[in-house]
Amino acid sequence: MSLELSRKALAVKPSSTLAITAKAKELRQAGIDVVGFGAGEPDFDTPENVCDAAIQAIHDGFTKYTPASGIMELKEAVAGKFASFNKIHYDPDQIVISNGGKHSLTNICMALLNPGDEVIIPAPYWLSYPEMVKLADGIPVFVRGEKEQGYKVNAAQIESAITPKTKALILNTPSNPTGMIYSREELEAIADVAVRNDIYVIADEMYEYLVYDGLEHVSIASLNEEIYKRTITCSGLAKGYSMTGWRIGYTGSAKEIAKVMGSVQSHATSNPNSIAQKAAVEAITGPQDTVSAMLNEFDARRRYMCRRIKEMPYISALEPKGAFYMFVDLSGVLEKKYKGEQIGSAARFADILINNYQVAAVPCADFGFDDHIRLSYAISIEQIEKGLDRIEEMLKKLES
């Protein structure tokens, strides 16, 4: 058969995080006791009041199509949240409700990019960013934030990467995979560069509720009017409310950008799930005590993981200040040998872990750092303890 599939689609890399999570589930179904550090989702149940709101929506018959960019009740709730939490003013017609954060980011790329437009992506980065940019005919341009910089890039690095083709910068804080956050001062310097060079900022703030040590989450769009006009702020319900499967994300942007995103979405998916939208209203406007409780539990897990990893040979990690990931540096491991064979890469390290120690970790070549792995602490403390015990056991068996 001579028919050819889409070259663009064939060039898309499958998600390694989903692949490692799927493999862990497969092994569990076979009766193997696997500890899965791959998951990017909280292990908590969705809050009961949110589930009740969804059930009520079903009983009320709220099961039909809604406006493509979301119901007004949810847009108003999101606008109120933007104002109170993010200190940004968006009118409801500046907000687009989507089928999760990934969908929001895809909508943004589709709305902004023309063929050949460049998008600056700080590394380490969430592995979906480059693929989203390429699917929208853009060109990802990577700027590396070294460990000594807290895995963050600075304004000077961003400015040096800007060319006449640069259209946007993707800025993720708190970061997946590093858990690092950008301070107000760092964001002010980056905002100055974006305004001076007249580029958009795609602000992915999905982990905004998960910030530790008394630090503050700062939205870059809140800094001044000029950066506000150039920023598309993206967040959602998945991480802060343990609503990953409900698939509700949202954006705030200039009205003309929101209109284009709504048009794109109307042809791609019609509208976000009607029942999940009602649940999202309750999540945002209802009691927030479960958000605080989850944050406290994540913080306890974070501190435990930091202590344990610090005590292990050959590996190291900076203390994350947000999200629920440890970004583990394996540079001291790669020259070591396991059963006579050199490890050589994070992928090989992860392969040994899952096949010999039943621990699933995400190798981070697809995140721009091929000598690191990502460990999620969105799993129980008992699972974390068991998994770290197994990693430590492996490390102690390495040979020079």
Residue pairs with C-beta under 8 A, 6 or more apart in sequence:
8 134
8 135
11 134
12 131
12 134
12 135
13 127
13 131
13 366
15 127
15 128
16 127
16 362
16 363
16 365
16 366
17 38
17 40
17 127
17 362
17 374
20 36
20 38
20 350
20 354
20 360
20 361
20 362
21 36
21 38
21 39
21 360
23 354
23 360
24 34
24 36
24 38
24 354
24 360
25 36
27 34
27 354
27 358
28 34
28 36
32 358
33 358
34 354
34 358
34 359
34 360
35 358
35 359
35 360
35 379
35 383
35 384
35 386
35 387
35 390
36 360
36 379
36 383
37 359
37 360
37 361
37 362
37 374
37 375
37 376
37 377
37 379
37 387
38 360
38 361
38 362
38 374
38 376
39 376
39 378
39 379
40 176
40 244
40 325
40 376
40 378
41 238
41 239
41 242
41 244
41 378
42 239
42 242
42 244
42 294
42 298
42 324
42 378
43 378
43 379
43 380
44 242
44 290
44 294
44 297
45 242
46 241
46 242
46 243
46 246
46 279
47 241
47 242
47 283
47 286
47 287
47 290
49 282
49 286
49 287
50 241
50 243
50 279
50 280
50 282
50 283
50 286
51 279
52 282
53 278
53 279
53 281
53 282
53 286
54 275
54 276
54 278
54 279
56 278
57 63
57 274
57 275
57 278
57 279
58 275
62 274
62 275
62 278
63 274
63 275
64 274
65 270
65 271
65 274
66 271
66 272
66 274
66 277
67 271
68 262
68 263
68 265
68 266
68 270
68 271
69 75
69 95
69 96
69 97
69 258
69 261
69 262
69 265
69 266
69 271
70 95
70 96
70 97
70 98
70 250
70 271
70 272
70 277
71 97
71 274
71 277
71 278
72 92
73 277
73 278
73 281
74 97
74 250
74 277
74 278
74 280
74 281
74 284
75 92
75 93
75 95
75 97
76 92
77 280
77 281
77 284
77 285
78 90
78 95
78 97
78 250
78 252
78 284
79 90
79 91
79 92
79 94
79 95
79 252
80 284
80 285
81 284
82 88
82 89
82 90
82 95
82 233
82 252
83 89
83 90
85 208
86 205
86 208
86 219
86 221
86 222
86 233
87 219
87 222
88 219
88 221
88 222
88 228
88 233
88 252
90 233
90 252
90 253
91 255
93 255
93 258
93 259
94 252
94 253
94 254
94 255
94 258
95 250
95 251
95 252
95 258
96 104
96 107
96 250
96 251
96 253
96 258
96 261
96 262
96 265
97 248
97 249
97 250
97 272
97 277
97 280
98 104
98 107
98 248
98 249
98 250
98 251
98 261
98 265
98 269
98 272
99 247
99 248
99 249
99 269
99 272
99 273
100 236
100 238
100 247
100 248
100 249
101 204
101 206
101 234
101 235
101 236
101 238
101 249
102 128
102 132
102 249
103 247
103 249
103 265
103 269
104 234
104 236
104 249
104 250
104 251
105 128
105 129
105 132
105 202
105 204
105 234
106 132
106 135
106 136
107 251
107 261
107 264
107 265
108 202
108 232
108 234
108 251
108 253
108 257
108 261
109 119
109 132
109 133
109 135
109 136
109 138
109 202
110 136
110 261
110 264
111 257
111 260
111 261
111 264
112 136
112 167
112 168
112 200
112 202
112 232
112 257
113 119
113 133
113 136
113 137
113 138
113 167
113 168
114 137
114 167
115 137
115 138
116 137
116 138
116 139
116 165
117 137
117 138
117 139
117 165
117 166
117 167
117 168
118 138
118 139
118 140
118 141
118 163
118 165
118 166
118 167
119 129
119 133
119 138
119 139
119 140
119 141
119 166
119 167
119 168
119 169
119 170
119 202
120 141
120 142
120 143
120 158
120 161
120 162
120 166
120 168
120 169
120 170
120 199
121 129
121 130
121 133
121 140
121 141
121 142
121 143
121 170
122 142
122 143
122 144
122 145
122 152
122 153
122 158
122 169
122 170
122 171
122 172
123 142
123 143
123 144
123 145
123 367
123 368
123 369
124 145
124 151
124 175
124 177
124 178
124 327
124 364
124 367
124 368
124 369
124 372
125 142
125 170
125 172
125 367
125 368
126 172
126 176
126 177
126 204
126 367
127 366
127 367
129 140
129 170
129 172
130 140
130 142
133 139
133 140
134 140
138 167
139 165
141 161
141 163
141 166
142 368
143 153
143 157
143 158
143 161
144 153
144 368
145 151
145 152
145 153
145 157
147 318
147 329
150 178
150 180
150 318
151 175
151 178
151 180
151 318
151 327
152 175
152 180
152 182
152 186
154 186
154 189
154 190
155 186
155 189
155 190
155 192
155 193
158 169
158 190
158 193
158 194
159 193
159 197
162 193
162 197
162 199
166 197
166 199
167 199
167 200
168 199
168 200
168 201
168 202
169 190
169 194
169 199
169 200
169 201
169 202
170 202
170 204
171 182
171 190
171 201
171 202
171 203
171 204
171 220
172 204
172 205
172 206
173 180
173 181
173 182
173 187
173 203
173 204
173 205
173 217
173 218
173 322
174 180
174 181
174 207
174 208
174 210
174 211
174 217
174 320
174 321
174 322
174 323
175 181
175 207
175 322
175 323
176 206
176 207
176 323
176 325
177 325
177 327
177 362
177 364
177 367
177 372
177 374
178 318
178 320
178 325
178 327
179 302
179 320
179 321
179 322
179 323
179 324
179 325
179 326
179 327
180 318
180 320
180 321
180 322
181 211
181 215
181 217
181 321
181 322
182 190
182 218
182 220
183 218
184 216
184 218
184 223
187 218
187 220
187 223
188 223
190 201
190 220
191 201
191 220
191 223
191 224
191 226
191 227
194 200
194 201
194 227
194 230
195 226
195 227
195 230
198 230
199 230
200 230
200 231
200 232
201 220
201 221
201 227
201 230
201 231
201 232
202 231
202 232
202 234
203 219
203 220
203 221
203 231
203 232
203 233
203 234
204 234
204 235
205 217
205 219
205 233
205 234
205 235
206 234
206 235
206 236
206 238
206 239
206 249
207 239
207 240
207 322
207 323
207 324
208 217
208 219
208 235
208 240
209 217
209 239
209 240
209 291
209 295
210 239
210 240
210 295
210 298
210 322
210 323
210 324
211 217
211 321
211 322
212 295
212 298
212 299
212 302
212 320
212 321
212 322
213 321
215 321
215 322
217 322
219 233
220 227
220 231
221 227
221 228
221 231
221 233
221 252
222 228
229 254
231 253
232 251
232 252
232 253
232 257
233 251
233 252
233 253
234 249
234 250
234 251
235 249
235 250
236 248
236 249
236 250
237 243
237 246
237 248
237 249
237 280
237 283
237 284
238 244
238 246
238 247
238 248
238 249
239 323
239 324
240 291
240 294
241 283
241 290
241 291
242 290
242 294
243 276
243 279
243 280
243 283
246 273
246 276
246 279
246 280
247 272
247 273
247 276
248 272
248 273
248 276
248 277
248 279
248 280
251 258
251 261
252 258
253 261
265 271
298 324
298 377
298 378
300 381
301 324
301 377
301 381
301 384
302 319
302 320
302 324
302 326
302 377
304 381
304 384
304 385
305 326
305 375
305 377
305 384
305 388
306 317
306 319
306 326
308 388
308 392
309 315
309 316
309 317
309 326
309 328
309 388
310 316
310 317
312 388
312 391
312 392
312 395
313 395
313 396
313 398
314 330
314 332
314 333
314 336
314 395
314 398
315 328
315 329
315 330
315 332
315 333
315 395
316 328
316 329
316 332
317 326
317 327
317 328
317 329
318 327
320 326
320 327
324 376
324 377
324 378
325 374
325 375
325 376
325 377
326 374
326 375
326 376
326 377
327 364
327 369
327 372
327 374
328 361
328 372
328 373
328 374
328 375
329 371
329 372
330 343
330 346
330 349
330 371
330 372
330 373
331 371
333 343
333 349
333 395
333 398
334 342
334 343
334 344
334 345
334 346
334 349
334 371
335 342
335 343
335 400
336 342
336 343
336 398
336 399
336 400
337 343
337 398
337 399
337 400
338 352
338 394
338 397
338 398
338 399
340 399
343 349
343 352
343 398
345 363
345 365
345 370
345 371
346 363
346 364
346 365
346 369
346 370
346 371
346 372
346 373
347 363
347 365
347 370
349 361
349 363
349 373
350 360
350 361
350 362
350 363
350 373
352 394
353 359
353 360
353 361
353 390
353 391
353 394
354 360
354 361
356 394
357 390
357 391
357 393
357 394
358 390
359 387
359 390
359 391
361 373
361 374
361 375
361 391
362 373
362 374
362 375
362 376
363 370
363 372
363 373
364 370
364 372
364 373
364 374
367 374
375 387
377 384
379 387
